[in-house]
Amino acid sequence: MIEHGFEPVVLWTDALFFALLVAMAGGLWHAWRSPPLRAQWQKVTGRATGMSAIVVLLAFLVIGVLDSLHFRAALAPTENTSQTVYSTEVNSVLDLLLARQRQENERTYSAPLATHAYVKDTIELPGGGQAREYPRLRYGGAGLGEGGDAHREDVLERVAIGIGLGAAASVAALVLVGAGVGGPLTLLRGRTRLAWRAAWVTFSIIALVTGVLYSLAQGYHVFGTDKVGQDVLVLTLKSVRTALMIGTLTTLVTLPIAIALGIMAGYFGGWVDDVIQYIYTVLNSIPGVLLIAAAVLMMQVFIELHPEWFSTAAARSDARLLALCVILGMTSWTGLCRLLRGETLKLRELEYVQAARAFAVPTPKILLRHILPNLMHIVLIALVMDFSGLVLAEAVLSYVGIGVDPTMASFGTMINAARMELARDPMVWWSLAAAFVFMFVLVLAANLLADVVRDAFDPRAG
């Protein structure tokens, strides 16, 4: 598809997402150079739970990064023009890797690893006439022939191949990581400062599952197909990016507001504290779903009234996703602000802050050098713990129809579509199951990491 070249496309969420990743990398580099911070992060990576959660989240992050590298493919040149013309469809690197699964669509529902459709249809018999049968899928199990013989043997063979691929990746990781920690045996015995054995076991499980899914996906629809014949595995993988965007970009709105207002309310007190408390008290009194719904509907009307601002459907969907992140950020900063206000009230009474004020140190310098650094553990803990809540919030909002654009893959839109499928006879369950499993693993890993980070960074936990 791209043999004639391509044009890179940078959506707003792509730019902000990569900027956030660069900021996170800079923060980790700063933590590595700071002995106290390095010691705290070593507490996180020294626990098996924390290391396993980090590996799982990194796997989801890789999917999100691949799906955030967008481009438009160049169309084949024609005789009438020599100018390069690019397609209006915006794809990602993940789409390129899943090109086969995206193109091999069936007519309608098919169960996982099936060779025939899930519902009966009228088919033409070889000798003439018609009958109501389960028609053969066009792509699912196509290598088995028309009758779909030896289906079980073919599935088992592909599973064995996938296990072999995953085992090879696991052994390679064991050798590479083991070389840096004193040898593979040292790693396997768990005699390392960091929990590398837990990381290797988690990576091995992910490698085995990925290998099996990859092997099966070459001949079947691993998670079945939806109502219009799309591969559910593709929809599930593309939903990961939406979840990551909601969970990370929302922090770009939440952090500045919560930190600035929380510190100001706690440090200055008086009427400044009263005004800020009034603001977040009023905001908390408004039902969050209604406020988000009103803002999303206003944004949707704005997008429809200005179609010339969005050159592609992807840009239009991206604008709604970005608006949802901003709206969620504007409605979710109050909790962190209240925590920072309470901690600042305590910090401003400490001796070193009082000494700085007695020596006429400028207030901005006191806030940046004495107050803010001592609040960062609260900020970090709140960010990690809020991530899973934001992912679940997107699923709920999309389920009720006020989340991301319906054309954008997300766990919420998949669950919303599965609502009607569960009422069918026979019931279509695999779309809901796939979305639930992936979202469950993502949220569970985030929650486990949040617990470990809280134990490591909270001074009261020591």
C-alpha positions in Angstrom: 0.0 0.0 0.0 2.9 2.4 0.7 5.3 1.3 -2.1 4.9 4.8 -3.6 5.7 6.6 -0.4 3.9 8.1 2.5 3.3 11.4 4.3 3.7 11.6 8.1 0.6 12.8 9.9 0.9 14.2 13.4 -2.4 14.5 15.3 -2.8 16.7 18.3 -3.1 13.7 20.6 0.0 12.2 19.0 2.1 15.3 19.7 0.9 15.6 23.2 1.4 11.9 23.9 5.0 11.9 22.7 5.7 15.1 24.5 4.4 13.5 27.7 6.6 10.4 27.0 9.7 12.7 26.6 8.8 14.5 29.9 8.5 11.1 31.6 11.8 10.0 30.3 13.3 13.3 31.6 11.8 12.7 35.0 13.2 9.1 35.1 16.6 10.5 34.1 16.4 13.1 36.9 15.4 10.4 39.4 18.3 8.2 38.3 20.8 11.1 39.0 19.2 11.9 42.4 20.3 9.3 45.0 17.2 9.7 47.2 14.8 9.4 44.2 16.8 6.5 42.9 16.5 4.7 46.2 12.7 5.1 46.2 12.3 3.9 42.7 14.5 0.9 43.5 12.0 0.0 46.2 9.4 -0.1 43.4 11.4 -2.1 41.0 12.7 -4.3 43.8 9.3 -5.8 44.4 8.0 -8.5 42.2 4.5 -6.9 41.9 5.9 -3.6 40.8 8.3 -5.0 38.3 5.6 -7.3 36.8 3.1 -4.3 36.5 5.8 -2.2 34.8 6.4 -4.9 32.2 2.7 -5.3 31.5 2.2 -1.5 31.2 5.3 -1.3 28.9 3.6 -3.9 26.6 0.5 -1.7 26.4 2.7 1.3 25.9 4.4 -0.3 22.9 1.0 -0.9 21.3 0.0 2.7 22.0 3.2 4.1 20.5 2.8 2.0 17.3 -0.8 3.2 16.9 0.3 6.8 17.4 2.7 6.9 14.5 0.3 8.0 11.8 0.8 8.5 8.0 -1.1 8.8 4.8 -0.1 6.5 2.0 0.7 7.9 -1.5 -1.7 6.8 -4.2 -0.5 5.2 -7.4 0.5 7.8 -10.0 -1.8 8.3 -13.0 -1.2 9.2 -16.6 -2.9 12.6 -16.2 -0.7 13.9 -13.3 2.8 13.4 -12.1 2.1 15.1 -8.7 2.1 12.8 -5.7 -1.4 12.5 -4.3 -1.9 11.1 -0.8 -4.9 9.1 0.5 -7.4 10.7 2.7 -7.3 7.7 5.0 -4.9 8.1 8.0 -3.3 4.9 9.1 -0.8 4.0 11.8 2.2 1.6 12.0 0.0 -0.7 14.0 -2.5 -0.7 11.1 0.4 -1.6 8.8 1.3 -4.5 11.0 -2.3 -5.7 11.1 -3.0 -5.0 7.5 -3.9 -8.6 6.8 -6.4 -8.8 9.6 -7.9 -5.4 8.7 -8.5 -6.4 5.1 -9.8 -9.9 5.6 -13.3 -8.9 6.7 -16.2 -11.4 6.8 -19.8 -10.7 6.0 -21.0 -10.7 9.6 -20.5 -12.5 13.0 -18.1 -15.4 13.3 -17.0 -17.0 16.6 -13.3 -17.1 17.7 -11.3 -19.5 15.5 -14.4 -20.5 13.5 -14.4 -21.7 9.9 -18.1 -21.0 9.4 -20.4 -18.1 10.1 -22.2 -17.8 13.4 -25.6 -17.3 11.9 -27.4 -19.3 9.2 -27.8 -17.8 5.7 -29.3 -18.9 2.5 -26.6 -20.6 0.3 -26.6 -22.1 -3.1 -26.2 -25.9 -3.2 -23.7 -27.5 -5.6 -26.5 -29.5 -7.3 -28.8 -26.5 -7.5 -31.4 -25.2 -5.1 -31.0 -23.3 -1.9 -30.7 -24.2 1.8 -30.3 -22.5 5.2 -26.9 -23.3 6.4 -23.9 -21.8 8.2 -21.9 -20.4 5.2 -18.1 -21.0 5.0 -16.0 -18.0 6.0 -14.0 -16.3 3.3 -10.8 -16.0 5.4 -11.3 -17.9 8.6 -9.6 -21.2 8.2 -9.2 -20.6 4.4 -6.2 -22.9 4.3 -8.3 -25.9 5.3 -10.3 -26.0 2.1 -14.0 -25.7 1.5 -15.0 -28.3 4.0 -12.8 -27.0 6.8 -11.4 -30.5 7.5 -8.6 -31.0 10.1 -9.6 -27.8 11.9 -8.6 -29.0 15.3 -5.2 -30.3 14.1 -4.5 -27.0 12.3 -5.3 -25.0 15.4 -3.1 -27.1 17.6 -0.3 -26.9 15.2 -0.5 -23.1 15.1 -0.7 -23.0 18.9 2.5 -25.1 19.1 4.2 -22.8 16.6 3.2 -19.7 18.6 4.4 -21.3 21.9 7.7 -22.0 20.1 8.0 -18.3 19.1 7.2 -17.1 22.6 9.7 -19.6 24.1 12.4 -18.4 21.8 11.7 -14.7 22.8 11.7 -15.8 26.5 15.1 -17.5 26.2 16.6 -14.6 24.3 15.4 -12.2 27.1 16.8 -14.5 29.7 20.2 -14.5 28.0 20.3 -10.8 27.4 19.0 -9.7 30.8 21.0 -12.4 32.6 24.2 -11.1 31.0 23.8 -7.8 32.7 22.9 -9.1 36.2 25.5 -11.9 36.7 24.3 -14.6 34.5 21.0 -16.4 33.7 21.3 -18.7 36.8 21.6 -15.6 39.0 18.4 -14.2 37.5 16.5 -17.5 37.8 17.5 -17.8 41.4 16.2 -14.3 42.1 19.6 -13.1 43.5 19.4 -9.7 41.9 18.9 -6.3 43.5 15.9 -5.6 41.3 13.1 -8.1 40.7 14.4 -9.2 37.3 13.1 -12.7 37.7 9.5 -11.4 38.1 10.0 -9.2 35.1 11.3 -12.1 33.0 8.4 -14.4 34.0 5.9 -11.7 33.1 7.7 -11.0 29.8 7.7 -14.8 29.1 3.9 -15.0 29.6 3.3 -12.0 27.4 5.7 -13.5 24.7 3.9 -16.8 24.8 0.4 -15.2 24.5 1.6 -12.9 21.7 3.2 -15.8 19.9 0.1 -17.9 20.0 -2.1 -14.9 19.0 0.2 -14.1 16.1 0.3 -17.7 14.9 -3.4 -18.2 15.0 -4.1 -14.8 13.4 -2.4 -15.9 10.3 -5.2 -18.3 9.5 -8.2 -17.4 11.7 -10.1 -14.6 13.4 -8.7 -15.2 16.9 -11.4 -13.2 18.7 -14.0 -13.7 16.1 -15.7 -10.9 14.1 -18.3 -8.3 14.8 -21.6 -7.4 13.1 -19.9 -6.0 10.0 -17.3 -8.7 9.8 -14.4 -6.7 11.3 -11.7 -8.7 13.2 -12.3 -8.2 17.0 -8.6 -8.6 17.7 -7.8 -5.5 15.6 -10.5 -3.5 17.4 -9.2 -4.6 20.8 -5.6 -3.7 20.0 -6.6 -0.3 18.6 -8.7 0.4 21.7 -5.5 0.4 23.8 -4.3 3.7 22.3 -7.6 5.4 23.2 -7.3 4.1 26.8 -3.7 5.3 27.1 -4.6 8.7 25.7 -7.4 9.2 28.2 -5.3 8.0 31.1 -2.2 10.1 30.3 -3.3 13.2 28.4 -5.9 14.1 31.0 -3.0 14.6 33.5 -1.7 17.5 31.3 -4.8 19.4 32.3 -5.2 18.1 35.8 -1.6 18.7 37.0 -1.2 22.5 36.4 -4.6 23.3 37.9 -4.4 21.1 40.9 -0.8 22.0 41.8 -1.1 25.7 41.3 -4.4 26.1 43.1 -3.6 23.6 45.9 -0.3 25.2 46.8 -1.8 28.7 46.6 -4.7 27.8 48.8 -2.5 26.1 51.4 0.3 28.6 51.5 -1.5 32.0 51.3 -4.6 31.0 53.2 -7.2 33.8 53.9 -9.4 34.9 51.1 -7.3 33.1 48.5 -8.0 29.8 50.3 -11.7 30.7 50.6 -12.0 31.4 46.8 -10.2 28.2 45.7 -12.2 26.1 48.2 -15.4 27.7 46.8 -14.4 26.9 43.3 -13.8 23.2 43.8 -16.7 22.8 46.2 -19.1 24.2 43.5 -17.5 22.0 40.9 -17.9 18.9 43.0 -21.5 19.7 43.6 -22.3 19.4 39.9 -22.9 15.8 38.7 -19.8 14.9 36.7 -21.6 12.9 34.0 -23.9 15.8 33.3 -21.1 18.3 33.1 -19.0 16.0 30.8 -22.1 15.2 28.6 -22.9 18.9 28.1 -19.3 19.8 27.2 -18.9 16.8 24.8 -22.2 17.7 23.1 -21.1 21.3 22.7 -17.8 20.1 21.2 -19.6 17.8 18.9 -21.8 20.6 17.6 -18.7 22.8 17.1 -17.0 20.1 15.1 -20.1 19.7 12.9 -20.4 23.4 12.3 -16.7 23.7 11.2 -16.0 20.7 9.0 -13.4 22.8 7.1 -11.1 22.7 10.1 -10.6 19.0 9.8 -9.1 17.6 6.6 -9.7 13.9 7.5 -12.0 11.8 9.5 -9.1 10.9 11.8 -8.5 14.5 12.6 -12.2 15.0 13.5 -12.2 11.9 15.8 -8.9 13.1 17.3 -10.4 16.5 18.1 -13.2 14.9 20.0 -10.8 12.6 21.9 -8.6 15.6 22.8 -11.7 17.5 23.9 -12.8 14.6 26.1 -9.3 14.6 27.7 -9.6 18.3 28.5 -13.1 17.9 29.9 -12.1 15.0 32.1 -9.1 17.0 33.3 -11.2 20.0 34.1 -13.5 17.9 36.2 -11.0 15.6 38.0 -8.5 18.0 39.5 -10.4 18.8 42.7 -9.3 15.7 44.6 -5.6 16.2 44.1 -6.0 20.0 44.8 -7.6 19.2 48.2 -4.7 16.8 49.1 -2.1 19.4 48.1 -3.8 22.1 50.0 -3.8 20.1 53.2 -0.2 19.1 52.8 0.9 22.7 52.1 -0.9 23.9 55.2 1.4 21.6 57.2 4.6 22.4 55.2 4.3 26.2 55.6 4.6 25.9 59.3 7.8 23.9 59.3 11.0 25.6 60.5 12.9 25.8 57.2 10.0 27.5 55.5 9.6 29.9 58.4 13.3 30.6 58.2 13.1 31.3 54.5 10.3 33.8 55.1 12.2 35.4 57.9 15.2 36.0 55.6 12.8 37.6 53.0 13.2 34.9 50.4 10.8 35.7 47.6 7.6 33.7 47.7 7.9 32.1 44.3 11.3 30.8 45.3 9.9 29.3 48.5 7.1 27.7 46.7 9.4 26.2 44.0 12.3 25.1 46.2 10.7 24.2 49.5 7.0 23.5 49.0 6.7 21.9 45.6 9.5 19.3 45.9 7.9 18.0 49.2 4.6 17.5 47.4 5.8 15.5 44.5 5.3 12.2 46.2 1.6 13.0 46.6 1.4 14.1 42.9 3.1 10.9 41.7 0.9 8.6 43.8 -2.3 10.4 42.7 -1.3 10.2 39.0 -0.7 6.5 39.1 -3.8 5.8 41.1 -6.0 8.0 38.9 -4.9 6.4 35.6 -7.1 3.3 36.1 -10.0 5.4 37.1 -9.7 7.5 33.9 -9.6 4.3 31.7 -12.7 3.1 33.3 -14.4 6.5 33.0 -13.8 6.4 29.3 -15.5 3.0 29.1 -18.5 4.2 31.0 -18.8 7.5 29.0 -18.5 5.7 25.7 -21.0 3.1 26.9 -23.6 5.9 27.5 -22.8 7.6 24.2 -20.9 10.7 25.3 -17.3 9.4 25.1 -15.1 9.2 22.1 -16.2 9.4 18.5 -18.2 6.3 17.5 -15.8 5.6 14.6 -12.8 5.4 17.0 -12.0 2.1 18.5 -12.2 2.0 22.3 -13.1 -0.3 25.1 -16.3 1.7 25.8 -17.5 1.6 22.2 -16.9 -2.2 22.0 -18.8 -2.7 25.3 -21.6 -0.5 24.0 -21.8 -2.5 20.8 -21.8 -5.7 22.7 -24.8 -4.6 24.7 -27.1 -5.4 21.8 -25.2 -8.5 20.8 -25.8 -10.1 24.2 -29.5 -10.0 23.5 -29.1 -12.0 20.3 -30.0 -15.7 20.0 -27.5 -17.2 19.9 -25.6 -14.7 22.1 -22.5 -13.0 20.7 -20.2 -12.8 23.7 -16.6 -12.5 22.3 -16.5 -8.7 21.7 -17.4 -8.0 25.3 -15.0 -10.7 26.5 -12.1 -9.4 24.5 -12.7 -5.8 25.7 -13.1 -6.9 29.3 -10.0 -9.0 29.4 -7.7 -6.3 27.9 -9.2 -3.5 30.0 -9.0 -5.7 33.1 -5.3 -6.5 32.6 -4.5 -2.8 31.9 -6.4 -1.5 35.0 -5.1 -4.3 37.2 -1.5 -3.6 36.3 -2.0 0.2 36.9 -3.6 -0.5 40.3 -0.8 -2.9 41.3 1.8 -0.3 40.3 -0.1 2.4 42.2 0.0 0.3 45.4 3.7 -0.3 45.1 4.5 3.4 44.3 2.4 4.5 47.3 4.3 2.2 49.6 7.6 3.4 48.3 7.0 7.2 48.1 4.6 7.8 50.9 6.7 9.0 54.0 4.0 7.7 56.4 4.3 4.2 54.9 7.9 3.9 56.2 
